[in-house]
Amino acid sequence: MAGLFDKQADLYLDARPNYPSDWFSKLANLTDHHALAWDAATGNGQAALAVADHYERVIATDLSESQLKLATPHPKIDYRHTPSSMTDDELVELIGGENSVDLITVAQAVHWFDLPKFYAVAKRVLRKPGGIIAVWGYNDVVVTPEFDAVQYRFHAQTLPYWKYPNIQHIFDSYEALPFPFESVGMGSEGKPLKLEMPKTTSFEGIVRMFRSWSAIVTAKEKGVELLPESMVKELEAAWGGSDRIRPVVYKAFMIAGKV
């Protein structure tokens, strides 16, 4: 997925919802130690910042240098660029070595990964026993029946422009995501834990979230504007006006496990 999120890195930072703090507290309570965490595909560091509240040190990695440039500095977080050319051995060493990581987190990203490669590295670096890996994502945002009808029609138009076949995992709420780890009670392969992320946002905020989708950039590169003014106006009318602030709920899902 290298480059997919480079062009809208600033939108991604501004528009995406925050992950509830209690998720990280629950995950931290499952690990035996709290020395080192790895936030894979950290993007702008949103999840890494929350992980740092519970661990002495966080290695936060990403393929996108543009995203990392916008990441929020933190004394406990070491942001590192991991180009796709890195070997598994190089990645293991960069993160901390074999049997070194207490918690691995992947927020809204594992569906982009080469899963066998990532899981192989994860199994090598996770502390055994006591290490935990948790992956989560979100798809639907629920607003009102009127707005949701328009946004789902808009979303249907984006489907041909999602580049990678594994994107279906996010649409399916990780129901079919391979996850070769033993359950720790927070979702398992085939049975993700269903969660919600409430957020209060403006109409501009929700449109910026739509514009942060990789499919929007991919379509533009092909000369297709998926959010023309006419669609924005239709969304605005269903929202109830551009000045209106609304509570919304992002539907999320998590799977966590151990080696």
BAVO-37192 format. One line per field, with one value per residue (C-alpha): residue in one letter; x, z, y. Coordinates in Angstrom, 1 decimal. Layout:
% residues N
aa: (a_...)
c1: (X_...)
c3: (Z_...)
c2: (Y_...)
END
This chain:
% residues 259
aa: (m_a_g_l_f_d_k_q_a_d_l_y_l_d_a_r_p_n_y_p_s_d_w_f_s_k_l_a_n_l_t_d_h_h_a_l_a_w_d_a_a_t_g_n_g_q_a_a_l_a_v_a_d_h_y_e_r_v_i_a_t_d_l_s_e_s_q_l_k_l_a_t_p_h_p_k_i_d_y_r_h_t_p_s_s_m_t_d_d_e_l_v_e_l_i_g_g_e_n_s_v_d_l_i_t_v_a_q_a_v_h_w_f_d_l_p_k_f_y_a_v_a_k_r_v_l_r_k_p_g_g_i_i_a_v_w_g_y_n_d_v_v_v_t_p_e_f_d_a_v_q_y_r_f_h_a_q_t_l_p_y_w_k_y_p_n_i_q_h_i_f_d_s_y_e_a_l_p_f_p_f_e_s_v_g_m_g_s_e_g_k_p_l_k_l_e_m_p_k_t_t_s_f_e_g_i_v_r_m_f_r_s_w_s_a_i_v_t_a_k_e_k_g_v_e_l_l_p_e_s_m_v_k_e_l_e_a_a_w_g_g_s_d_r_i_r_p_v_v_y_k_a_f_m_i_a_g_k_v)
c1: (0.0_3.1_2.1_-1.7_-2.0_0.8_-1.3_-4.0_-1.8_-3.0_-6.6_-6.1_-4.6_-7.5_-10.5_-10.3_-12.0_-10.1_-9.9_-11.4_-8.9_-10.5_-9.5_-5.8_-6.4_-8.0_-5.2_-2.5_-4.2_-3.8_0.0_2.3_4.9_4.8_8.3_7.9_5.0_5.0_2.3_2.5_1.3_1.1_0.3_0.2_0.7_-2.9_-2.9_0.8_0.1_-2.6_-0.3_2.4_0.2_0.7_4.2_7.7_8.6_6.7_8.2_5.8_6.4_5.0_5.7_4.6_7.2_4.5_2.4_5.3_6.3_2.9_3.1_2.9_6.3_6.3_9.2_8.2_7.6_10.2_8.8_10.6_10.2_9.9_10.2_8.7_12.3_13.1_13.6_11.9_15.1_15.8_12.3_12.6_15.9_14.4_11.5_13.5_14.5_13.0_10.7_10.8_7.4_4.7_1.9_1.5_-1.3_-2.6_-5.2_-7.3_-4.5_-4.0_-6.3_-3.6_-0.9_0.8_-0.7_1.5_4.6_3.3_2.1_5.4_7.2_4.7_5.1_8.9_8.9_6.0_7.1_6.3_4.5_2.6_2.7_-0.5_-1.4_-4.5_-5.9_-8.9_-10.7_-14.0_-16.2_-19.7_-20.4_-24.0_-25.5_-29.2_-31.4_-31.5_-27.8_-26.9_-28.9_-27.0_-23.6_-24.1_-25.0_-21.8_-19.8_-21.1_-19.6_-16.2_-16.0_-14.2_-11.3_-10.2_-6.9_-6.2_-8.2_-7.8_-9.8_-12.8_-11.8_-12.7_-16.0_-16.7_-15.8_-12.9_-15.3_-13.1_-9.7_-7.2_-5.8_-3.6_-3.4_-5.0_-7.9_-7.5_-11.2_-11.3_-12.4_-11.1_-10.7_-14.2_-15.7_-14.4_-15.4_-18.0_-17.2_-18.4_-16.5_-18.7_-17.6_-19.1_-18.3_-19.3_-20.4_-16.9_-15.4_-17.4_-16.6_-12.9_-13.1_-14.6_-11.8_-9.2_-10.2_-7.6_-10.3_-10.9_-7.2_-7.1_-10.2_-8.7_-5.6_-7.9_-9.7_-12.8_-14.1_-16.1_-17.1_-18.2_-20.0_-23.4_-22.7_-21.4_-24.5_-26.7_-24.8_-25.0_-28.8_-29.1_-26.8_-29.1_-26.9_-23.2_-23.2_-24.8_-22.8_-23.9_-23.0_-22.0_-21.0_-18.2_-18.8_-15.6_-14.3_-11.3_-9.5_-6.7_-4.6_-1.4_1.1)
c3: (0.0_-0.3_-1.5_-1.2_1.8_0.9_-1.1_1.6_4.7_6.1_5.5_7.3_10.3_10.6_9.6_11.1_14.4_17.7_19.2_22.7_25.5_27.2_24.3_25.1_28.9_28.2_25.9_28.3_31.1_29.0_28.6_31.3_30.7_29.6_28.3_24.5_22.0_18.2_16.4_12.8_10.0_12.5_10.0_11.9_15.2_16.4_18.0_19.1_21.3_23.2_23.4_24.9_28.0_29.0_27.7_28.4_24.7_21.4_18.0_15.5_11.8_8.5_4.7_4.2_4.9_4.3_7.1_9.5_8.9_10.4_13.3_16.8_18.6_22.0_24.3_24.4_20.7_18.1_14.6_12.0_8.2_7.0_3.2_1.4_0.4_4.1_4.7_7.5_9.4_9.1_10.3_13.3_14.3_13.8_16.1_18.9_18.0_18.7_21.7_22.6_22.0_24.6_22.4_18.7_17.4_13.9_13.6_10.4_8.3_8.5_5.5_3.4_4.5_3.0_5.8_5.8_5.9_8.7_10.8_10.5_11.7_14.5_15.8_15.9_17.8_20.2_23.8_24.6_26.9_27.6_24.3_22.6_19.1_18.4_15.0_14.5_11.9_11.2_8.2_8.5_10.0_11.2_11.2_10.4_8.0_5.6_5.5_5.6_2.5_0.5_1.9_1.2_-2.4_-2.7_-1.1_-3.7_-6.4_-4.9_-4.9_-8.3_-7.0_-3.9_-5.2_-3.2_-3.0_0.8_1.1_1.2_4.8_6.0_4.2_5.8_9.3_9.5_9.6_7.2_8.1_8.7_12.3_13.4_17.1_20.2_21.5_24.5_24.9_22.6_19.3_17.4_13.9_12.4_15.4_15.7_18.8_17.7_19.0_18.5_18.2_18.9_17.5_17.2_13.9_11.4_7.8_6.7_9.0_7.5_3.9_4.8_6.1_2.8_0.9_3.0_1.5_-0.8_-3.4_-3.9_-4.8_-7.0_-8.9_-9.4_-10.9_-13.4_-14.2_-12.1_-9.4_-6.9_-4.8_-7.4_-6.1_-6.9_-4.6_-1.9_-2.1_-1.8_1.2_2.8_2.3_4.0_6.8_7.5_6.4_6.3_9.7_11.6_14.2_14.6_16.7_14.6_15.4_13.6_13.6_14.6_15.1_16.8_16.9_19.5_20.3_21.5_20.1)
c2: (0.0_2.2_5.7_5.2_7.6_10.0_12.5_12.9_12.6_15.9_15.0_11.7_13.4_15.8_13.7_10.3_9.4_8.8_5.4_5.1_5.1_2.1_-0.1_0.4_0.0_-3.4_-4.5_-3.4_-5.4_-8.5_-8.3_-9.6_-6.8_-3.2_-2.5_-2.4_-2.1_-2.0_0.0_-1.2_1.1_3.9_6.6_9.8_8.0_8.2_4.7_4.9_7.9_6.0_2.9_5.1_5.7_2.1_1.1_2.3_2.4_2.3_1.5_3.0_2.0_2.9_2.6_6.3_8.9_11.6_10.2_9.9_13.6_14.5_12.2_13.8_13.6_11.8_11.0_7.3_6.9_6.1_6.6_4.6_4.3_0.7_0.6_-2.5_-3.4_-4.4_-8.1_-9.9_-10.1_-6.4_-5.6_-7.9_-6.3_-2.8_-3.5_-4.9_-8.5_-11.9_-12.3_-8.6_-7.0_-7.0_-5.6_-5.3_-3.0_-2.4_0.2_0.4_-1.1_-4.9_-5.4_-3.7_-6.1_-9.1_-11.1_-14.2_-12.0_-9.8_-12.6_-14.4_-11.3_-10.7_-14.3_-13.8_-10.5_-11.1_-12.0_-15.6_-16.0_-12.8_-10.9_-9.8_-8.7_-6.7_-5.6_-3.4_-1.4_0.4_0.8_2.2_5.6_5.9_9.4_9.5_7.4_10.3_10.9_7.2_6.5_9.1_8.2_4.5_5.3_7.4_4.6_2.2_4.4_4.1_0.3_0.0_2.3_0.4_-0.9_-4.0_-7.3_-7.5_-4.4_-6.7_-7.6_-4.1_-4.1_-7.5_-6.2_-8.7_-11.6_-13.6_-12.1_-14.9_-14.5_-17.4_-16.5_-17.9_-15.9_-13.8_-12.8_-9.7_-11.2_-14.2_-15.4_-15.4_-13.7_-10.1_-8.1_-5.5_-2.0_1.6_4.9_8.0_11.3_14.8_16.4_19.1_18.5_19.7_17.1_14.2_15.3_15.5_12.0_10.8_12.7_10.8_7.5_6.0_5.3_9.0_9.5_6.5_7.7_11.2_9.6_8.0_11.2_10.5_12.8_10.8_13.8_16.4_19.5_17.9_14.9_17.3_19.3_16.2_15.1_18.5_18.6_15.2_16.3_19.2_22.1_22.9_24.6_21.7_19.7_16.1_13.1_10.2_6.6_4.7_0.9_-0.8_-4.4_-5.9_-9.2_-9.9_-12.9_-14.4_-16.9)
END
